[in-house]
Amino acid sequence: MADDRHNEAAGGAPPRRLFCYAGGLQRPGRVRRILTLAGLRPTLGLPGPGDLVGVWGRSPIAARGEAVAARRNVPLVRIEDAFLRSIRPGRLGEPPLGLMIDRRGVHFDPKLPSDLEVLLTTHPLDDSALLARARDGIGRLIAADLSKYNTHDPALPPPPPGYVLVIDQTRGDASITFGGATANTFREMLVFAQEEHPGARIVIRAHPETTAGERPGHYGPEHASGRISLLTAPVSPWTLMEGAIAVYTVSSQLGFEAILAGHRPRVFGQPFYSGWGLTADENPVPRRTRKLTKAQLFAAAMILAPTWYDPCRDRLCRFEEAVDQLEATVRAFREDRAGHVAVGMRLWKRAPLQKVFGHEKRLRFINAPDRALAVARASGRGLLVWAGKDDARLHAEVTLRRVEDGFLRSRGLGAELVPPLSLVTDNLGIYYDPSHESRLERLIAAGPPPGGALRVERLVARLIRDGITKYNLGGAALPDLPVGHRILVPGQVEDDASILKGADVVATNLGLLRRVRLDNPDAVVIYKPHPDVEAGLRKGAVPETSLALLADAVVRHADPAALLAEVNEVWTMTSALGFEALLRGLPVTCLGAPFYAGWGLTRDLGRVPARRHMRPDLAALAHAALIAYPRYYDPVSRLPCPAEVVVDRLAQGPIPHPGAANRALAKLQGLFAGSAHLWR
């Protein structure tokens, strides 16, 4: 398939020279990097035999490259953005996530068949695995609210349902000019919408670049009268489609998304998605006679044709991996676009928090809750509070998100000031406090999105294969363990919030060991002290005399992943090691109410919330905890990233471990991170 061929390009034949005469294709950056990885080396000069000329779509500056290619009798390559691009439009300086690299034409100009049109015409598009990927892809884009551009706000309500949606585009757009349309086409389209739906409300959706003041559209306030309204608010395209009774477009990509949402849009231009039996075409392309399903259209346009790029791992990738990255980036944008005032953040945490949450607007660190709330109200920012520092005074009309470490945290301990690679944010509660519903609980109950179960299955297999756990400390080789039915008992930090909030009658490591021995007199009890306790950094040590009576083996500084492979079950109060045991198929008994208890996946001897009445499978639990709930940060690219990138880093990537000098530097960076407002 095409996406697999792209992945092979970087390690195959030497790159072909691609002579380019536009700065955007020549200058260092994302576009040039994608071309290089795809086996094309942008260069200057005049091409010779075996060379190529590259131009950007049908832009005005493409004429020079077209002339050179014709004069030198070499092939022409047209380059355009792929159909999932970025958060903001390219005019605002944001690089694309993928490219359409076309050696025949360009997808929006039907005068000559493009590579995409040839795929749609000739490819069998009947492979069951490919079509399953396409159906999952459609469902996933809708579930994650992803579009070509992603400045829209999913929280904004659409107009009341029952309207006809008319989609505007920017004046002079190449897809209009080369798609057989003019400005007059937009006037005709609006008339058709009114005549074909007498009495219905008409909603004109303005283009994002028009609302941003970058380029004019075809409709303005003068068109809004009577039953016609102009929508300039950044409402989600998917919620707009849901409320529409009909969709009208000239050649906008939203017409493609309308098909994916179940519409048969009325099309007045000649975009790539028209002519396949999925649209009502005012100006059809005669040679397009094949009838396709929307899954087949999606498979060609989103999976086979584009060249997708992974900016964290700096390689070409599959469609699904591109969506992983875009989903992470868009989530960070949506949560951080208004900015945050951060409360209760220790000094050393501030620099890492600034990296994770400060991409859109730098964080303001304020310790006093009353003042933090006042600044948040005055500036329109939300509040970030370290979950353990939550304060009733912060619970006001501003958005409040509680922050904690994620379940794939780092290669080292937080108590040793190792910065996290994952953090969770929760606007409902926090995962370790069962007294209130958390965002994680809702995600577990909802189950994974389309394609999510397969994705998390692969992720968990990778965790098990590479021995990845929360802290990834490694450890000494395991001693010879006694023979018998082995029960692993992980120790915990006894003053940790997960114990204070989630434990029941048994709330100490000693009490846990006593209960395990009482209920399992003949078992081999293996006790693993918590790393922070072993390091002398936190509370929770068990007296040696008690250990000698209650445990058959005490494994100190042991690698948890290696240990889980050698035991038969796990007993715990609320330890994350219980979750890691579930991932590895081990029976888990809980004496408290950790986030993974109460769903029918564990034996629960403590009280669990009655609201956890759903019975999700392990994939739903794992997807929620490892993919949907946390936010991940890549220390190499310094970008928001999906879980899979962090797993790569934890398994083999360069992650600096702070020594004494780094710990001092972390505190100093935190001090300056907290004072950023002084020089802004």
N, C-alpha and C positions, 0 to 999 in steps of 0.2 A: 504494500500500500504506500501511498505517497508520503504519509507522515513517517513511515519507517525508512523510506529512501532518504528523506531529509536527514534523519539521524545518522545515516551511514556516510553522508557527504564529508563530514569533518575528518574521517579517518580513511577515506578512499583515495581517489586519484588526486593529483596535484590540482590546485584551484586554477580555473580558467581566468584569464585577464578580462575584466569588465571595464571598458572605457566609458567614463562618466563625465558629463560636463555640467552637472548641477552640484552646488556646494553641499546639499543635504545628503547626497550619495557619496561624497568624497571625504567630508570632514569626519574625524573620529567620533564615534558615538554608536548608539544602538543599531541604527539601520546598517551602517557599514559592517558592524560586527556580525549581524545576522547573515548578510550577504557572504561574508568571508567563511562563516561556518557552513553555509550552504554550497561552498565550492566555487565562489565567485570572488575574484580579487579586484576591487575597484582601483582604477589607475587613471592617469592622465596621458594625453598624447593621441596618436592615431593608431587605430587597430590594424592588425595584419591577419593573414589566414589563421583560422582557429580561434580568433578572438571574438568578443562580443561587445556590443554597445548597450549600455543601460540608461534608461530614462525613467522619470517619475510619471507614471500613468500617461495622461494626455495633457499635462500641464503646458502652459505657454513656452516654458524653457525647454520642453522636450524636443522642440523643432530642430535645434542644433544637432542633438544626438541622432534624430531620425535622418537628417541630411547626411551626416557622416556615415551612418550605417549603409545608406543607399549608395553613397559615392564609393565606399570601400568594399561594398558587396559582402558585408558580414551580418550575422543575425542580430536582431534587436530584441532586447529583454525589457519588458515594461514592469515596473515595480509599483505596488500600491499597498496601503494598509490592509491587514486582514480584518475580518468582520467582528472580532473582539479586540479592541484597540488599547484602551487606557481608561483612566478616570476622566481626564480633561481632553478636549480636542487637541490635535497636534499643533494648531496655531498658537496655543498657549504654552508650547514648549515641552510637552510630555512625550516621551518616546513610545513607539508602538510595541505591543507584545508579540506581534507576528507580521509577516509580509505575504502578499500574493506576488510571486515571482513568475511572470508569464512570458513564455517564449513565442506565443502566437498573437496575442492581442491584449486587451484589457477588459475586465469583466463588465464594465458599464458601457462599452462601445460595441454594439452588435453588428457593426459593419463587417467585421471579421470575427469568426468564432475564437473565443479566448480558450486558454487551457481549461478553465472551469467549465465552459460550455461544452467542450469536447468530452470532458468527464461525464457531464450530465447526459450527453447524447449517446456515448459509446460504452461507458463502464457498466458492467452488469448490475452493480449496486444491489446484489442479491445475497451477499454473504451474511449469514445470520448473526455472526459475531459483530460485524461492522454495523449492521442495523440496530443491534442491541446497544452498541456504544452510542449511536445517534439518538435513540430514544432516551437513553439515560442523559445524554448531553442536553437535549431539549428540556427535560424535566429539571435538570440541575440548574440551568441558566434561569429558569423561571423561579425555582425555589430560592436561589441566592440573589435574585433580582439583578442579574448582570445583563448589560447591553453593550453596544459598541463603545459608547461613552457612558460614564457612570457618575456624573455629578448630580443625578436625581436623588431625591430623598424618599425612601420607601415609606416613611411615616406620614407623608403628605396625603391627604385624602383626595381621590379623584372627584370629578363632577358626579352628581347623582346619575346612576346608570340609565341607559336608554337613549344615548346620544349617538350621532354619526360622527366618527372621528375623521377629520381632514388633516393631513400631515403636510406642514410647510417644509421648505428647504431653502438653503441660502442661494441668493441670486448668483448666477454665473457658475454654479457648480457643474463640474464636468459631466456628471451622470445625467444632468438635464440636457446640456448642449449636445452631447454625443448620443443621447437616448431618444432623439427625435422630438424633444419638447422645447417649449419656449416659455417666457413669462405669461403669455396668453393662455398656455395650457393650464396654468394654475387658476386663472379666472374661469375657464371652462369647467374645470374640475369642481369648483365650488358651486357653480350653477347646477351641474349634474347631481351633486350631493343633495341639493335642495329639491330638485325636481323628482328625483327617484325616491325620496323619503319625505313626502309632504307632511308637514306638521311636526316632524321630529326635530329635536334640538341638534344644532351643528356645533361641534367643538373643534376649533382650529388649534392644532398643537404647534407652537413656535419651535424653531430649531434652537438647540442649546447655544450655538455660536451667535445667533441673533439676540437671544436674551442676554448673552454676555457682552453685547456691543461690538462683536468682532466683525460680523458681516450682516448686511440687510437680508431680510426674507422677502417673500412675495405678499404676505398679508400683514396688516397693521391694525391699529385701533380703529381705523375707519371702516374696517370690515365687520366689526363687532356691533351688531344692531339686531333688534328683534330676537329671533331664535338662534342667532349666530353669536358665539363667544370666542374670544382669543385666550388661550391658555398659555401663560408665560411661566407659571410656577413649575419648578422641577419635579413634577409628579412622575412616578415610576411608569415607564412604558408598559410594563406588564399589567399594572392595575388599570391603566387607561384601556388596554385591550379588553380586559375583563368586563368593563362596563359599557363597551361599545356594541351597537347593533350592526354596524357596518364600518369599514375602513376604506378610505380613499387616499391614494398616493400617486405621485408621478414616478419617482424612482428611489425614494428614501429606503434606507435599510430597515426602517420600522415596518415597511411592507413585508419584508422577509420575516420579521419577528411576529407580525400579525398572522402569517401562515402558521408559524410555530404555535401561536396561541389558539389556533383553531378557526381563524377567519379565512374567508376567500376574498382578499382585498381587491378593490377596483383599481386598476393600474393604468395610468395615462402615458407613461414613458415606456422604456424598454430595458428595465433592470435585469440582472442575471436570473432573478427568481421568477420572471414572467415567462409564459409560454409552455409550462409543463403541466397544465391542467389544474393548477392550484390557485390561479388568479383569474379575474375577469378582465380581459385585456382590451383596452380601447385602441391600442396601436400594436398589434401582435407582430412578432418576428416570424415570418412565414416558415423558415426552416426548422423551427422548434415545434415538433409534432409529438414527441414522446410524452407519455403520461407518467408522472412520478408521484410517490407518496412524499409527505413532508419529511419522513425519516430518511428517504433516499436523497432528497434535496439537501438536507442538513449534512448527511454523510459526506457528500461531495464538497459542499461549500465550507464546512468547518473542520472536517477530519482529513480528507484526502488532499485538497488543493492548497491550503496555506502552509507556510513554513513558520512554525511556532518556536518561540525562544524562551528559555528559562534564565532570567537575569541573575538569579542567585548562584546557580551552578555553572553559568556561562556556557550553555550548550543548547543545541536544538532539542526540541522535546515533542512529545505527543500532545494532542489537543487537550486531553484530560489534565496533564501537568500544567499547561498554560492556564487552564481554568483554576487549578489549585492556587497558582500564584496570583491571578487576578482577584480571586475570592479573598485571599489574605490582604491584598493591597486595598481593595475596596472596603473591606470591613474596617481597617484602620482609618481610612479616610472618613467613613461615615461616623465612627465613634469619636474621632478627634477633630473634625472640621470646625467645631465651635471653640475648641481649646478647652483646657482644664485648669482648675485650681487644685493643687495637690496638697492633701492634709495628712499629717501623721506619718510622714516619710522620713525614715532615718537618713542621716547625712550621706552614708555610703551608697544608699539606694538611689539617690537623686540623679546621678549621671546616667545609670542604666534606664531609669524611668524616662528621662528626657529623650533617650534614643528611641524608646519604644513608642511613647505617646506624644512626642513633640514634633512629628514630621510636619504637621499642618500649622500649628502655632506652638511656640515654646511654652512649656509648663510654667505656671506661677506656683512656687512653693511657699505656703503660709501655714504656720503651725497652729495659730489660734483659730479654733472653729468658728467663732463669731465673725472674726475679720475675714476668714476664707469665704464664708457664706455671703458676706456683704460684697466682696470683690466679684464673686461668681455672679451674683444678681446684677451688679452694675455693668459687667462686661459681657454678659450673655454666655459665659462659659459654664461648663459642668464642673462637678466636684469629683475628684479621685481621692479615696481614702484607703489607707492600708486596712484590710479587713479587721485586724485586731485592734485598730485604733478608732473604730466606728464610734460616733458620738451622736446622741439624740438631737443635739442642736443642729446637726447637718441635714436632718430630714425635713426639708422644706420643699418649695416649688421648683427648685433647680434639679437637673439630672444628677443623680448620685450613683457612682459606680465603685464598688468595693474591689480591691485589688489583692491578689495573693499569687504565690508561686504556682506554676502549672505542674503537671504530673510527669513531664519530661523536662526537668529543670536545668541541669547543668552537668559539668564534669567536676564536681566538687561541692562543698557544703555552703549553704547560705551563711551559716555561723562563721565561716572563714572568709566571708565577703566575696565569694564567687558570684558574679552577676548571673541572673537567670536568663535562659534562652526562651522561656515561656512564662507568661503571666496570664492569669484569668481575670476577667472583669465581670462583675455581676451587679445588675441594677435591681435585683429582687432580694437577694440575701447573700450567702456565701456557702460554698459546697460543704464545708465541714460543720455547719451549724444546722442540725435537723429541726430546730425549733421554728424555723421559717423556711418557706419554699425558696429554692434557689433557681437561678437560670439553668443550671446544670440539670436539675430535676425535670424541668420542662423539655429540655433537649432529649433526655433519656426517654421520657414518655412519648415524645413525638416520633422518635425513630429516625434513622438516617435518610437523607434525600436520595433521589435516584442515583444509582451508581455508588452510593456511600458504603453499602455493606461490602462490596468487592474491594473498594479502596481501603477500608479499615482492615479487612482480612489480610491484604498485602502488607499493610503497615505493621500489624501485629506479628506476622510471620517474620518481618525484618527485625523487629525488636527481639524476638526469641532467638533468631539466628545469630544476631550480633551481641546478644547478652546485654541489651540496653535497659536500664531502669531509671529511676528518678534522678539519682545523684551520680551514678557511673564512676564510683570510686575505684573500681577494680578490687584488688584485695589479694591476700595471700592464698596459696593453694589450700583447698579444704583438707582438714584432717580426715583420717579414717573414721567414719561415723558408725556408731553401733548398729548392728543388724536388727531389723524389726520394722514395725509400722511407725514410721517417723513423722512426728508432728513438729512443724516449725512454728516457733513462737517469736515473733519479732517484737523487740522492745521498742518503746516510744519515749519521747520527751514528755515528762509527766505534767509540765506546766504549759505544754503546747495547746493552742486554741482548739485543735481537733479533739483533745482529751477533755478540756474544760467544757466544751460545748457538746461533744458527741458521745462521750462515755456514759455508761449507766452505773450500775452498782459497783462494778469493777472498774477502777480508774487508776490503778498503779500497775507497774510491771510485776511487782511481787504478787499482787492479788490475781493477776492474769495467770501467772505460773501456778499458783495454788489451785485455781479453778481447773486448769488444763490437767494437772496431775490428779485431782479429785475425780474428774470425769473419765480419765484415761489411765488407770493405774498400771496397765501393762504396756503402754505405748513407749516408744523412744522419744522423749521430749528434747528438742534441740532449741536452745535459746540463742537468739542473735541480738546483742545489745544495739541500740540505735547509734549511728555514727557520731552524732553530736554529743551523745552521752559518753561514748568511748573516747572522744577527743577532749573530754572534760569541759565542754562548753555549755552543757545544759543539764537539767535535773532529770534523774530517772535511774540512777545506779541501784542495783539489787545487791544486798550483802552477799559476800562469797559463801558464808555458811548456809544461807537459804538456797543459793544456786546449787550447792553440793547436794542438798536434799531433794530439790524439785526438778532439776534438769539432768538428763543423762549426758549431754554434751553442751558446751558453751563455745560458740564459734565467733571469735572476735576478729574484727577487720576482714570479715569474709565477703566475697562477692555475692550479692543477693541473687543474681541470675544463676550463678553456678549452684548455689544452695537450693534454689527452687527446683532445679533439675534432679535433686537427690532426695526429696522428701515426698511424702504421700498426701499430706494435707497441711493446712495452715489455720491456726487459731490466733485471733487478734482482737484488740479493742477497736481501733479505728485506723490502723496503719495502712498507708498506701501500698505496702507490700501485699496486703490482701487482694487489692485490685490486680497487681502484677501476677499474683498466683492464679486468679480467675482467668487472666489472659492466657495462661499456660495450661489451663484445663484442670487445675487442682481444686479439690473441695475446700471451701473456706467457711469457717465458723466465726461469727462476729458476736462479741459481747457488748459492743456499742452500736452506734448508728452511723457508720461512715457513708459516704455518698453512694457506694455500690451495694449497700445492704437494703433489704426490704423489697427488692424487685423480683424475688423468687430465684435468684442466682446464688444465694448464700444460705447457710443455716444460721438463723438469727436467734440468739439467746438473750439479747437485750431488747429494749423497746425501740421500735422503728415507727416513723410517722405513718398514720393511717392513710394519708393521701398518696402514698406510694403503692397504689393498688394495681397499677398496670403491670403486665408481665412481659417486658421486653426481652429480646434475646441478647446474647453477649455482644453481638455486632452493634446493636443499638447503644448499649452501655459504653462500649469502647469508642464508637464514633463520637458520641457526645463528649466523653472525657478527653480524648486525645486529639480530636479534629475540630469539632464545632465550638467547644467552650473556651479553650485557651487561645491566646494570641502569641504568635511566635516571632522571634527576631533573629535575623541571620547576622552574626558578628563579622562575616566576611564581606558581603555586599552592603551591609547596613540597611537592609530593606525588610519590611514585613515579609514573612515567608510562610509557606505551609509546613505542616508537621514533618513531612518527608525530608525537607531540607535540614531541619534540626536533627533528625535521626542520622542523616549523613554526617553532619558535623560531630555529633556525639560518638559515632562509630569510628571516624577516621579523620575528621577535619581539624584545621588549626584553631584551637580554642585556648587562648592564653590563660594560664593558671596564676592567680595573683599570689606572689610572695609578700614579704613584709613591705617592700617598697611599693608594690602595686596596691596593697591595702591602704597605705598612707595616701597614695595618689588618688585612689577611689574616693576617699573622704574629702580630699581637696577638690576633686572634680565635683563632688556633690555640693560642696560649699558654693562654688561658682555657679553650678546649675540652679541652685536656689536663689541666686542673686541676679539671674539673667534679666529681670525687669529693670534693673538699674541702668543698663546700657542699651536697651531697645529703643 
